[in-house]
Amino acid sequence: MTAFIILFLLITGGGLLYFLLNKSNDSLLKLSLAFSGAYLFGITITHLVPEVFSQGDKSIGIYVMTGFLFQIILEYFSKGIEHGHIHLHEHKQHAVFPVSMMISLCIHAFFEGVPMADNQQRQSLMMGIAMHHIPVAFALMSMLMQSGVSKTVSVFSLVVFAAMSPVGAFFGIYLGDTLMTEWFSKIMAIVIGIFLHISTTILFESDSNHRFNFIKMAVILAGVGLSLMV
């Protein structure tokens, strides 16, 4: 329970940083996402994948692929805000709340929280989700505020987003307690596919001006290194 509260507060705090910084620092955002993407990739490969495939289910790869493709569909609606893409509607006369983007982002966060049901992986996953969602929360607040959405609605949206991963974790605990282990493993495999897509997308994206390649590589190596230590 404590881990879920900490995760919620960290993500909410990450979004509220927008009001302190008062602007979107694109370079810092991309580097933060690169670090979190490397860490997520590391714990997925070294922790989650071996655990799920050790169940001996020969069809588990299909569920990993399903999760990978599912994330592609989600990003069609979220417009890639999960990896730092901020799309502003500058030519609209009135602010329009991006409903489809918000729903897609919440579904993404919900599924990312499901693996936290595993007590052995909870701490490392909480770190990974927090490091990934803090810059995403900042990007969400930047996009909403700069699009003309009211501060009240923006903060409420941030709180809803921050709550999704803890809610997903509680759902995972419920599944683990009520459903057969193999069903939980299949859901975990779908989440692995989501993690693989989001982390590799972040890692393989590069800045158009190519000025941060060396720094980005160092950040990626740091993220992978941290994942090997937990």
Buried (B, 14 or more C-beta within 10 A) or exposed (E): EEBBEEBBEBBBBBBBBBEEEEEBBEEEBBBBBBBBBBBBBBBBBBBBBEBBBEBEBEEBEBBBBBBBBBBEEBBEBBBBBBBBEBEEEEEEEEBEBBEEBBEBBBBBBBBBBBBBBBEEBBEBBBBBBBBBBBBBBBBBBBBBBBBBBEEEEBBEBBEBBBBBBBBBBBBBBEBBEEEEEEEBBBBBBBBBBBBBBBBBBBBEBEEEEEEBEEEBEBBBEBBBEBBEEB
